[in-house]
């Protein structure tokens, strides 16, 4: 009889410890991707300039002396660096010689063509080469990931999976079927949810992230149960301890 009580109490303790375990269905990404399946992606995504973007612009040509007025610098000595431009609330930057140029909503390719056109048509340069970079391209990953935070992106092109990779991947408590991407463009916020367990999310408009996007990974239903795991474990061990103590007392 005492043996059965001990076995029963141990079973209760184990039950308390393992209630709420996750399943493969809730954890694995891209579950409906078949072996050797090929999908042709025609997305030629390029980020668009937004208000408050910080932009670096460098103009070059065979006549480097003629380009000097367009490549202003700040600082002195070893601290000298290229002047950067902030896109104002009207979507413009104030560029040397050329004046106000509207960049809001343009891609870097569009902006390069616009600068070349203005430089050539204005008679300033012949065959100019224009390099433009977004200096504040960053994404923020929050929630149930191993390393939440804000990450700078050098390439100006990053996928949702790559951003999650920077954050150390989702932890076991992350809701993979309902990842939220918050995007702001021209003061308008959009909220898009994707299911990482389905391969179709690669065709989502948020598969490629834009500068200052926020990725939020919600906690799954097991988090509530997991948050109570310690208390259940304590209760389970307490029950086991009480029963064991009682059994030992009865034996004596």
C-alpha positions in Angstrom: 0.0 0.0 0.0 2.8 2.4 1.0 4.6 1.6 -2.3 1.5 2.5 -4.3 1.1 5.8 -2.5 4.7 6.7 -3.2 4.3 5.7 -6.9 1.1 7.7 -7.1 2.6 10.8 -5.6 5.7 10.6 -7.8 3.3 10.4 -10.8 1.5 13.5 -9.7 4.8 15.4 -9.4 5.9 14.3 -12.9 2.5 15.3 -14.3 2.8 18.8 -12.9 6.3 19.1 -14.5 5.4 18.1 -18.0 1.9 19.6 -18.6 2.0 22.0 -21.5 4.8 20.6 -23.7 4.9 22.0 -27.2 4.3 20.0 -30.4 6.1 20.0 -33.7 3.0 21.5 -35.3 3.5 24.7 -33.3 7.3 25.0 -33.6 8.6 24.0 -37.0 8.9 26.7 -39.8 7.9 26.2 -43.4 6.1 23.0 -42.7 4.4 22.7 -46.1 7.6 23.1 -48.1 8.1 19.8 -50.0 11.6 18.2 -50.6 13.4 19.6 -53.7 10.5 22.0 -54.4 11.6 25.1 -56.3 9.8 28.5 -56.1 10.8 31.3 -58.5 10.7 34.6 -56.6 10.3 37.6 -58.9 10.3 40.1 -56.1 12.9 42.9 -56.9 12.4 44.7 -53.6 14.1 48.0 -53.0 13.5 50.1 -49.9 11.8 53.4 -50.4 13.0 56.6 -48.7 10.9 57.7 -45.7 10.6 60.9 -43.7 13.5 61.3 -41.2 15.8 58.9 -43.2 19.4 59.8 -43.0 21.0 59.6 -46.4 24.6 59.8 -47.7 25.2 60.9 -51.2 28.5 60.9 -53.1 28.9 62.2 -56.6 31.9 61.3 -58.7 33.0 61.7 -62.4 36.1 62.0 -64.4 36.4 65.6 -63.5 36.8 65.3 -59.7 37.3 69.1 -59.3 33.8 69.7 -60.8 32.3 67.2 -58.3 33.8 68.9 -55.2 30.8 71.3 -54.7 28.5 68.4 -54.4 30.5 66.4 -51.9 30.6 68.6 -48.8 32.3 67.4 -45.6 32.2 68.3 -42.0 34.8 68.0 -39.2 38.5 68.5 -39.5 41.7 66.3 -39.5 41.0 62.7 -38.7 37.4 63.5 -37.8 36.4 64.7 -41.3 33.5 62.9 -42.8 30.9 63.3 -45.6 27.9 65.4 -44.9 24.7 63.4 -44.5 21.1 64.6 -45.3 17.9 64.1 -43.4 14.7 63.8 -45.3 12.4 66.5 -43.9 8.6 66.3 -43.2 7.9 67.3 -46.8 10.1 64.5 -48.1 12.9 66.7 -49.3 16.6 67.2 -48.8 18.5 70.4 -49.4 21.4 69.4 -51.6 24.4 71.6 -52.5 24.0 73.6 -55.8 20.9 71.6 -56.8 18.7 72.9 -54.0 15.7 71.0 -52.7 15.2 67.4 -54.1 12.2 65.3 -53.2 13.3 61.8 -52.2 10.2 60.6 -50.3 8.9 57.3 -51.8 11.8 56.9 -54.2 14.0 53.8 -54.3 17.8 54.3 -54.3 17.7 53.4 -58.0 15.1 56.1 -58.7 17.0 58.6 -56.7 20.3 58.0 -58.6 18.5 58.5 -61.9 17.0 61.8 -60.6 20.4 63.1 -59.5 22.0 62.1 -62.8 19.3 63.9 -64.7 19.6 67.1 -62.7 23.4 67.1 -62.9 23.5 66.5 -66.6 20.6 68.7 -67.6 22.0 71.5 -65.5 25.3 71.3 -67.2 27.2 70.6 -64.0 28.7 67.2 -64.8 29.0 64.8 -67.7 28.4 61.1 -67.1 28.2 61.4 -63.3 28.2 58.4 -61.0 25.9 58.7 -58.0 26.1 56.6 -54.8 23.3 56.8 -52.3 22.9 54.9 -49.1 20.4 54.9 -46.3 22.5 55.3 -43.1 19.8 54.6 -40.6 18.5 51.3 -42.0 17.7 49.3 -38.9 15.1 46.8 -37.8 13.8 46.0 -34.3 12.9 42.5 -33.2 11.0 42.2 -29.9 9.1 39.5 -28.0 9.9 35.8 -27.7 13.3 35.8 -29.3 16.7 35.0 -27.8 18.3 38.4 -28.4 15.6 41.2 -28.7 16.9 44.5 -29.8 17.5 46.9 -32.7 19.9 45.9 -35.5 21.6 48.0 -38.1 21.5 46.6 -41.6 24.4 47.4 -43.9 23.0 46.0 -47.1 19.7 47.9 -47.1 18.0 44.6 -47.8 16.9 42.1 -45.2 14.3 39.4 -45.0 12.1 38.7 -42.1 13.9 35.4 -41.5 17.3 37.1 -41.6 16.1 39.7 -39.0 14.9 36.9 -36.7 18.3 35.2 -37.2 20.0 38.4 -36.0 17.8 38.2 -32.9 19.0 34.6 -32.2 15.8 33.0 -33.6 12.5 32.5 -31.8 12.6 30.8 -28.5 10.4 27.9 -27.7 7.7 30.2 -26.4 7.3 32.3 -29.6 4.1 32.1 -31.6 5.3 31.2 -35.0 1.9 31.4 -36.7 1.2 35.0 -35.8 4.4 37.2 -36.1 3.5 40.9 -36.2 5.4 43.4 -38.4 4.8 47.0 -37.7 5.7 49.4 -40.5 5.6 53.2 -40.7 5.5 55.1 -43.9 4.8 58.8 -44.1 3.2 58.8 -40.7 0.9 55.9 -41.5 1.4 52.6 -39.6 0.5 49.3 -41.0 0.2 46.0 -39.1 0.8 42.7 -40.9 0.8 39.2 -39.4 2.6 36.2 -41.0 2.6 32.5 -40.4 6.2 31.3 -40.3 5.0 27.7 -40.4 3.7 28.2 -43.9 6.0 28.7 -46.9 3.5 31.2 -48.4 4.8 33.9 -46.1 7.7 34.5 -48.4 5.3 36.1 -50.8 4.1 38.5 -48.1 4.8 42.3 -48.6 6.6 42.2 -45.3 8.9 39.3 -46.2 11.5 42.0 -47.1 11.7 44.5 -44.3 12.1 48.2 -44.7 14.0 50.6 -42.5 12.7 51.0 -39.0 10.3 48.0 -39.2 9.4 46.4 -35.9 9.0 42.6 -35.7 7.1 41.4 -32.7 6.9 37.8 -31.7 4.0 37.1 -29.5 4.2 34.5 -26.7 2.3 31.3 -27.4 -0.3 29.8 -25.2 2.2 27.6 -23.4 3.8 30.7 -21.9 1.0 31.1 -19.5 1.3 27.5 -18.6 5.1 27.8 -18.5 4.8 30.9 -16.2 3.0 28.6 -13.8 5.5 25.7 -14.2 7.6 26.7 -11.2 4.5 26.9 -9.0 3.2 23.6 -10.4 6.5 22.0 -9.8 6.7 23.4 -6.3 3.1 22.1 -5.7 3.9 18.8 -7.2 7.1 18.4 -5.1 5.2 19.6 -2.0 2.5 17.0 -2.6 5.1 14.3 -3.1 7.0 15.5 0.0 3.8 15.5 2.1 2.8 12.1 1.0 6.3 10.7 1.4 6.6 12.2 4.9 3.2 10.7 5.8 4.2 7.3 4.5 7.4 7.4 6.4 5.6 8.4 9.6 3.1 5.6 9.2 5.9 3.1 8.6 7.6 4.2 11.8 
